[in-house]
Amino acid sequence: MPLHRRLPKRGFTNIFKKYYEIVNVEQLSRCAGIDPVTPEVMKDKGLIKKVGAVKILGVGELKESLSVHAHKFSKSAQAKIEKSGGKAVNL
């Protein structure tokens, strides 16, 4: 009998799970001079592969003041964006 039939089925796949495209704060510096930074702009700059739900994470530093529009923000990302003088807008 093949191995995949000998092993038990495991786990559960939630068909309603929402998948996010992940962007770090340090990557947003590629969008300097563009206001506001929307998911469409992020796709044009190569930060995400497809326009969908976007989550901004707080890895790195942001030196420019940007207005960032995304579906979710981590607490550290929101704090870093606001500390640099920008705005974090939930879609």
N, CA, C and O atoms as a MOPAC input file, in Angstrom:
PM7 MOZYME 1SCF
protein

 N      0.84800 1    -1.17200 1     0.00000 1
 C      0.00000 1     0.00000 1     0.00000 1
 C      0.90400 1     1.24900 1     0.00000 1
 O      1.90900 1     1.27100 1     0.71000 1
 N      0.56500 1     2.28700 1    -0.78300 1
 C      1.39500 1     3.50000 1    -0.83400 1
 C      1.45000 1     4.20400 1     0.52200 1
 O      0.53000 1     4.10600 1     1.33400 1
 N      2.53900 1     4.90300 1     0.73500 1
 C      2.76900 1     5.56600 1     2.01800 1
 C      1.66900 1     6.57600 1     2.34700 1
 O      1.23600 1     6.66300 1     3.49700 1
 N      1.21800 1     7.33100 1     1.36100 1
 C      0.21100 1     8.35300 1     1.64800 1
 C     -1.12800 1     7.74800 1     2.06800 1
 O     -1.95000 1     8.44300 1     2.66600 1
 N     -1.36200 1     6.49400 1     1.77300 1
 C     -2.58900 1     5.84000 1     2.22100 1
 C     -2.41200 1     5.15400 1     3.56600 1
 O     -3.39300 1     4.88300 1     4.25900 1
 N     -1.17500 1     4.87300 1     3.93800 1
 C     -0.90800 1     4.22500 1     5.22400 1
 C     -0.92200 1     5.21700 1     6.38000 1
 O     -1.20100 1     4.83800 1     7.51800 1
 N     -0.62500 1     6.48700 1     6.09900 1
 C     -0.56900 1     7.49600 1     7.15700 1
 C     -1.95400 1     8.10000 1     7.37800 1
 O     -2.71800 1     8.24300 1     6.42400 1
 N     -2.28900 1     8.45400 1     8.61100 1
 C     -3.61100 1     9.02800 1     8.87500 1
 C     -3.72700 1    10.45800 1     8.35300 1
 O     -2.73300 1    11.16800 1     8.20300 1
 N     -4.96400 1    10.85800 1     8.08300 1
 C     -5.21500 1    12.24500 1     7.69700 1
 C     -4.97300 1    13.12200 1     8.91300 1
 O     -5.28800 1    12.73400 1    10.03800 1
 N     -4.41600 1    14.29700 1     8.69100 1
 C     -4.09100 1    15.16800 1     9.82200 1
 C     -4.54400 1    16.58200 1     9.52500 1
 O     -4.51500 1    17.03600 1     8.38200 1
 N     -4.96200 1    17.26700 1    10.57300 1
 C     -5.20000 1    18.69900 1    10.48100 1
 C     -6.51700 1    19.08100 1     9.84100 1
 O     -7.35400 1    18.24200 1     9.50700 1
 N     -6.66100 1    20.37700 1     9.68700 1
 C     -7.87800 1    20.97900 1     9.17000 1
 C     -7.48100 1    22.19500 1     8.35800 1
 O     -6.60600 1    22.95200 1     8.77600 1
 N     -8.09700 1    22.39900 1     7.21800 1
 C     -7.83700 1    23.56900 1     6.39600 1
 C     -9.05800 1    24.47200 1     6.44900 1
 O    -10.13900 1    24.09800 1     5.99500 1
 N     -8.88000 1    25.65000 1     7.00000 1
 C     -9.96400 1    26.61200 1     7.09900 1
 C    -10.12600 1    27.30200 1     5.75200 1
 O     -9.23200 1    28.02700 1     5.31500 1
 N    -11.25900 1    27.08300 1     5.09000 1
 C    -11.46500 1    27.66300 1     3.76600 1
 C    -11.80600 1    29.14700 1     3.83500 1
 O    -11.83200 1    29.81900 1     2.80400 1
 N    -12.06800 1    29.66900 1     5.02900 1
 C    -12.41900 1    31.07600 1     5.17900 1
 C    -11.24400 1    31.93000 1     5.64300 1
 O    -11.41500 1    33.12400 1     5.88700 1
 N    -10.05500 1    31.34400 1     5.77000 1
 C     -8.88200 1    32.08300 1     6.23700 1
 C     -8.51900 1    33.17700 1     5.24500 1
 O     -8.54600 1    32.96700 1     4.03200 1
 N     -8.17800 1    34.34900 1     5.77400 1
 C     -7.78400 1    35.46900 1     4.93500 1
 C     -6.26400 1    35.53100 1     4.88600 1
 O     -5.61100 1    35.53500 1     5.92900 1
 N     -5.70400 1    35.57800 1     3.70500 1
 C     -4.26000 1    35.64100 1     3.52400 1
 C     -3.84800 1    37.07600 1     3.22900 1
 O     -4.48800 1    37.76800 1     2.43700 1
 N     -2.77100 1    37.51500 1     3.87800 1
 C     -2.28400 1    38.87700 1     3.72000 1
 C     -0.94400 1    38.88700 1     3.00200 1
 O     -0.11000 1    38.00400 1     3.20200 1
 N     -0.75000 1    39.89400 1     2.16800 1
 C      0.57200 1    40.18000 1     1.61100 1
 C      1.31300 1    40.96600 1     2.68700 1
 O      0.76700 1    41.92600 1     3.23100 1
 N      2.53700 1    40.57900 1     2.99900 1
 C      3.30000 1    41.17500 1     4.09100 1
 C      4.29500 1    42.19700 1     3.54300 1
 O      5.03800 1    41.91400 1     2.60400 1
 N      4.29800 1    43.39700 1     4.14700 1
 C      5.25500 1    44.44800 1     3.79600 1
 C      5.83900 1    44.98300 1     5.09400 1
 O      5.10000 1    45.28500 1     6.03000 1
 N      7.16300 1    45.10200 1     5.15600 1
 C      7.81900 1    45.66800 1     6.32900 1
 C      7.94500 1    47.18000 1     6.18300 1
 O      7.95300 1    47.71100 1     5.07200 1
 N      8.04400 1    47.86500 1     7.32000 1
 C      8.13000 1    49.32300 1     7.32900 1
 C      9.34600 1    49.80200 1     6.53700 1
 O      9.26400 1    50.80900 1     5.83300 1
 N     10.46800 1    49.09800 1     6.64100 1
 C     11.67500 1    49.52800 1     5.93500 1
 C     11.50500 1    49.46300 1     4.41800 1
 O     12.17700 1    50.20000 1     3.69800 1
 N     10.62800 1    48.60300 1     3.92100 1
 C     10.38900 1    48.50800 1     2.48200 1
 C      9.58200 1    49.68800 1     1.95800 1
 O      9.61800 1    49.97400 1     0.76100 1
 N      8.85600 1    50.37500 1     2.83000 1
 C      8.03300 1    51.50100 1     2.40100 1
 C      8.87500 1    52.67700 1     1.92700 1
 O      8.35000 1    53.58100 1     1.27700 1
 N     10.17200 1    52.68700 1     2.23500 1
 C     11.03000 1    53.78400 1     1.78800 1
 C     11.15700 1    53.79700 1     0.26100 1
 O     11.52800 1    54.82200 1    -0.31200 1
 N     10.85600 1    52.67900 1    -0.40500 1
 C     10.85300 1    52.65400 1    -1.87400 1
 C      9.73200 1    53.51800 1    -2.44500 1
 O      9.78000 1    53.91700 1    -3.60800 1
 N      8.72500 1    53.80400 1    -1.62400 1
 C      7.57800 1    54.59200 1    -2.07600 1
 C      7.70200 1    56.05200 1    -1.65700 1
 O      6.69400 1    56.75700 1    -1.60200 1
 N      8.90200 1    56.52000 1    -1.36200 1
 C      9.10000 1    57.90700 1    -0.92800 1
 C      8.65900 1    58.86100 1    -2.03600 1
 O      8.94200 1    58.63900 1    -3.21400 1
 N      7.96800 1    59.91300 1    -1.64200 1
 C      7.49700 1    60.90000 1    -2.60200 1
 C      6.12900 1    60.59800 1    -3.17300 1
 O      5.57900 1    61.41500 1    -3.91200 1
 N      5.56500 1    59.44900 1    -2.85200 1
 C      4.23400 1    59.08200 1    -3.33700 1
 C      3.27000 1    59.18400 1    -2.16600 1
 O      3.50900 1    58.61000 1    -1.10300 1
 N      2.18100 1    59.91500 1    -2.36200 1
 C      1.22000 1    60.08200 1    -1.27800 1
 C     -0.18300 1    59.95200 1    -1.83100 1
 O     -0.50100 1    60.68200 1    -2.77000 1
 N     -1.03200 1    59.10500 1    -1.34400 1
 C     -0.83000 1    58.10200 1    -0.30400 1
 C     -0.24600 1    56.81600 1    -0.89000 1
 O     -0.30100 1    56.59100 1    -2.09900 1
 N      0.31100 1    55.98400 1    -0.02000 1
 C      0.85000 1    54.68300 1    -0.42100 1
 C     -0.27100 1    53.65800 1    -0.25500 1
 O     -0.61100 1    53.26800 1     0.86200 1
 N     -0.83500 1    53.23100 1    -1.37300 1
 C     -1.94300 1    52.27500 1    -1.38300 1
 C     -1.43100 1    50.90800 1    -1.85400 1
 O     -0.30000 1    50.81200 1    -2.32800 1
 N     -2.24100 1    49.85700 1    -1.73200 1
 C     -1.81300 1    48.55000 1    -2.24200 1
 C     -1.46900 1    48.56400 1    -3.73900 1
 O     -0.59200 1    47.81800 1    -4.17300 1
 N     -2.14300 1    49.39500 1    -4.52300 1
 C     -1.83600 1    49.48400 1    -5.95500 1
 C     -0.43300 1    50.04800 1    -6.17300 1
 O      0.30000 1    49.57200 1    -7.03900 1
 N     -0.05700 1    51.06500 1    -5.38700 1
 C      1.28300 1    51.65200 1    -5.47500 1
 C      2.32400 1    50.62200 1    -5.05200 1
 O      3.38300 1    50.51600 1    -5.67100 1
 N      2.02500 1    49.85700 1    -3.99100 1
 C      2.96100 1    48.83100 1    -3.51800 1
 C      3.19600 1    47.77500 1    -4.58600 1
 O      4.31500 1    47.28300 1    -4.73500 1
 N      2.14700 1    47.42100 1    -5.33400 1
 C      2.31000 1    46.44400 1    -6.41500 1
 C      3.16600 1    47.02700 1    -7.52800 1
 O      4.03500 1    46.33500 1    -8.06000 1
 N      2.94100 1    48.28500 1    -7.89200 1
 C      3.73400 1    48.92400 1    -8.94400 1
 C      5.21300 1    49.00400 1    -8.57200 1
 O      6.07500 1    48.88800 1    -9.44200 1
 N      5.51200 1    49.19900 1    -7.29400 1
 C      6.89900 1    49.29500 1    -6.83000 1
 C      7.53000 1    47.93100 1    -6.56000 1
 O      8.72000 1    47.85600 1    -6.25500 1
 N      6.75100 1    46.84800 1    -6.66700 1
 C      7.28400 1    45.50200 1    -6.48800 1
 C      7.33500 1    45.02600 1    -5.04700 1
 O      8.03500 1    44.05800 1    -4.74800 1
 N      6.60800 1    45.68500 1    -4.14100 1
 C      6.60100 1    45.26400 1    -2.73900 1
 C      5.69100 1    44.05600 1    -2.51500 1
 O      5.95500 1    43.23000 1    -1.64100 1
 N      4.62100 1    43.95600 1    -3.30600 1
 C      3.69800 1    42.82800 1    -3.19900 1
 C      3.48300 1    42.24300 1    -4.59000 1
 O      3.71600 1    42.91200 1    -5.59600 1
 N      3.03700 1    40.99200 1    -4.63800 1
 C      2.85400 1    40.32900 1    -5.93200 1
 C      1.47600 1    40.57800 1    -6.52500 1
 O      1.33800 1    40.74500 1    -7.73700 1
 N      0.45000 1    40.60500 1    -5.66700 1
 C     -0.89700 1    40.84500 1    -6.17700 1
 C     -1.61400 1    41.80900 1    -5.24500 1
 O     -1.33100 1    41.85800 1    -4.04800 1
 N     -2.53600 1    42.56900 1    -5.80100 1
 C     -3.29100 1    43.52200 1    -4.99400 1
 C     -4.38500 1    42.75300 1    -4.27500 1
 O     -5.29000 1    42.19500 1    -4.89500 1
 N     -4.28100 1    42.73700 1    -2.96200 1
 C     -5.25400 1    42.06200 1    -2.12000 1
 C     -5.14100 1    42.65400 1    -0.73200 1
 O     -4.85200 1    43.84100 1    -0.58200 1
 N     -5.36200 1    41.84700 1     0.27100 1
 C     -5.22800 1    42.31100 1     1.64800 1
 C     -3.74300 1    42.46200 1     1.98000 1
 O     -2.94900 1    41.55600 1     1.72800 1
 N     -3.37400 1    43.61700 1     2.54800 1
 C     -1.97400 1    43.92900 1     2.85200 1
 C     -1.83500 1    44.17800 1     4.34500 1
 O     -2.65000 1    44.88100 1     4.94200 1
 N     -0.79600 1    43.59800 1     4.94900 1
 C     -0.48100 1    43.85100 1     6.35300 1
 C      0.91300 1    44.45300 1     6.43000 1
 O      1.85300 1    43.94900 1     5.81400 1
 N      1.04100 1    45.53900 1     7.19600 1
 C      2.31400 1    46.22200 1     7.37500 1
 C      2.89800 1    45.79000 1     8.71800 1
 O      2.24300 1    45.90600 1     9.75400 1
 N      4.14600 1    45.28600 1     8.69200 1
 C      4.84000 1    44.86400 1     9.90600 1
 C      5.92600 1    45.87400 1    10.25400 1
 O      6.37900 1    46.62500 1     9.39000 1
 N      6.34300 1    45.89500 1    11.51600 1
 C      7.23600 1    46.92500 1    12.02100 1
 C      8.71200 1    46.61600 1    11.97500 1
 O      9.44200 1    47.05000 1    12.86600 1
 N      9.19300 1    45.88700 1    10.98200 1
 C     10.61900 1    45.57100 1    10.88800 1
 C     11.33900 1    46.72300 1    10.18700 1
 O     10.96000 1    47.11800 1     9.08500 1
 N     12.36800 1    47.25500 1    10.82300 1
 C     13.15100 1    48.32800 1    10.21900 1
 C     12.69900 1    49.70300 1    10.68800 1
 O     11.86100 1    49.83200 1    11.58100 1
 N     13.27200 1    50.72200 1    10.06600 1
 C     12.95900 1    52.10800 1    10.42000 1
 C     12.41800 1    52.83700 1     9.20300 1
 O     12.72500 1    52.48500 1     8.06400 1
 N     11.61000 1    53.85400 1     9.45800 1
 C     11.03600 1    54.68100 1     8.40200 1
 C     11.48600 1    56.11000 1     8.63900 1
 O     11.26900 1    56.65700 1     9.72000 1
 N     12.10900 1    56.72100 1     7.64300 1
 C     12.62200 1    58.07700 1     7.79500 1
 C     11.73600 1    59.11400 1     7.11500 1
 O     11.80200 1    60.29500 1     7.45800 1
 N     10.90800 1    58.69800 1     6.15900 1
 C     10.03900 1    59.61300 1     5.44000 1
 C      8.65700 1    59.66200 1     6.08700 1
 O      8.22900 1    58.71200 1     6.74200 1
 N      7.97700 1    60.76900 1     5.89400 1
 C      6.60200 1    60.91500 1     6.36700 1
 C      5.67600 1    60.42600 1     5.25400 1
 O      5.57600 1    61.06000 1     4.20400 1
 N      5.00400 1    59.30700 1     5.48300 1
 C      4.13600 1    58.70700 1     4.47100 1
 C      2.73700 1    58.47500 1     5.02100 1
 O      2.56000 1    58.19000 1     6.20500 1
 N      1.75600 1    58.60000 1     4.15200 1
 C      0.39100 1    58.20800 1     4.48700 1
 C      0.18100 1    56.82400 1     3.87600 1
 O      0.08700 1    56.68400 1     2.65600 1
 N      0.10700 1    55.80400 1     4.72900 1
 C      0.05700 1    54.41500 1     4.27000 1
 C     -1.35800 1    53.87500 1     4.44500 1
 O     -1.93000 1    53.94000 1     5.53300 1
 N     -1.91300 1    53.34100 1     3.35800 1
 C     -3.23900 1    52.72600 1     3.38900 1
 C     -3.05600 1    51.21900 1     3.26800 1
 O     -2.48300 1    50.74200 1     2.28800 1
 N     -3.53800 1    50.46500 1     4.25500 1
 C     -3.42900 1    49.00400 1     4.23300 1
 C     -4.59400 1    48.41500 1     5.01900 1
 O     -5.34300 1    49.13400 1     5.68100 1
 N     -4.73200 1    47.10000 1     4.93200 1
 C     -5.83900 1    46.42000 1     5.60100 1
 C     -5.55500 1    46.13400 1     7.06600 1
 O     -6.48000 1    46.08400 1     7.87600 1
 N     -4.27800 1    45.94400 1     7.42200 1
 C     -3.89800 1    45.70300 1     8.81400 1
 C     -2.52300 1    46.27900 1     9.07000 1
 O     -1.69100 1    46.36400 1     8.16600 1
 N     -2.28800 1    46.67800 1    10.32200 1
 C     -0.98900 1    47.17100 1    10.77100 1
 C     -0.65100 1    46.48200 1    12.08700 1
 O     -1.52900 1    46.27500 1    12.92500 1
 N      0.61300 1    46.12900 1    12.26900 1
 C      1.03100 1    45.67700 1    13.59100 1
 C      1.16600 1    46.92200 1    14.46500 1
 O      1.28800 1    48.03300 1    13.94900 1
 N      1.14600 1    46.74000 1    15.77600 1
 C      1.23800 1    47.88800 1    16.68400 1
 C      2.54900 1    48.63300 1    16.49800 1
 O      2.57400 1    49.86300 1    16.51800 1
 N      3.64300 1    47.89200 1    16.31700 1
 C      4.94100 1    48.54500 1    16.15300 1
 C      5.01800 1    49.28900 1    14.81900 1
 O      5.63100 1    50.35400 1    14.74800 1
 N      4.41100 1    48.75100 1    13.77000 1
 C      4.41900 1    49.42800 1    12.47300 1
 C      3.62600 1    50.72100 1    12.54400 1
 O      4.05600 1    51.74700 1    12.01600 1
 N      2.47600 1    50.67600 1    13.18800 1
 C      1.65800 1    51.87900 1    13.30900 1
 C      2.39500 1    52.94300 1    14.11000 1
 O      2.34800 1    54.12300 1    13.76100 1
 N      3.07400 1    52.53900 1    15.18100 1
 C      3.82600 1    53.49100 1    16.00000 1
 C      4.97200 1    54.10500 1    15.20300 1
 O      5.20900 1    55.30900 1    15.30500 1
 N      5.68800 1    53.31200 1    14.41400 1
 C      6.81400 1    53.83100 1    13.63800 1
 C      6.35600 1    54.78000 1    12.53600 1
 O      7.01900 1    55.78200 1    12.26700 1
 N      5.23200 1    54.47600 1    11.89900 1
 C      4.71100 1    55.35100 1    10.84500 1
 C      4.29100 1    56.68600 1    11.44600 1
 O      4.59500 1    57.73900 1    10.88600 1
 N      3.59600 1    56.65300 1    12.57900 1
 C      3.15000 1    57.89200 1    13.21600 1
 C      4.31400 1    58.66500 1    13.82500 1
 O      4.27300 1    59.89400 1    13.87500 1
 N      5.34900 1    57.97000 1    14.28800 1
 C      6.52700 1    58.63200 1    14.84900 1
 C      7.27600 1    59.42500 1    13.77400 1
 O      7.84600 1    60.47900 1    14.05600 1
 N      7.27000 1    58.91000 1    12.54200 1
 C      7.95500 1    59.61000 1    11.45500 1
 C      7.11300 1    60.74200 1    10.87200 1
 O      7.54800 1    61.42000 1     9.94100 1
 N      5.90700 1    60.95200 1    11.41300 1
 C      5.05800 1    62.05100 1    10.95700 1
 C      4.02400 1    61.64100 1     9.92700 1
 O      3.34600 1    62.50100 1     9.36500 1
 N      3.88400 1    60.36000 1     9.66700 1
 C      2.92400 1    59.88200 1     8.68200 1
 C      1.61900 1    59.43800 1     9.31200 1
 O      1.38600 1    59.62300 1    10.50700 1
 N      0.75900 1    58.83600 1     8.46600 1
 C     -0.52800 1    58.33900 1     8.93700 1
 C     -0.68800 1    56.88900 1     8.50300 1
 O     -0.27800 1    56.51100 1     7.40600 1
 N     -1.28800 1    56.08100 1     9.37400 1
 C     -1.61800 1    54.69100 1     9.06700 1
 C     -3.13500 1    54.60000 1     8.95000 1
 O     -3.84900 1    54.75400 1     9.94100 1
 N     -3.62600 1    54.34900 1     7.73600 1
 C     -5.06200 1    54.33400 1     7.47300 1
 C     -5.49600 1    52.90900 1     7.16700 1
 O     -4.96500 1    52.27400 1     6.25600 1
 N     -6.47200 1    52.40300 1     7.93700 1
 C     -7.03000 1    51.06800 1     7.69300 1
 C     -8.04400 1    51.13400 1     6.56100 1
 O     -8.87200 1    52.04300 1     6.50900 1
 N     -7.97400 1    50.17300 1     5.66300 1
 C     -8.94300 1    50.09600 1     4.56100 1
 C    -10.12100 1    49.23600 1     4.95700 1
 O    -11.04300 1    49.05000 1     4.16300 1

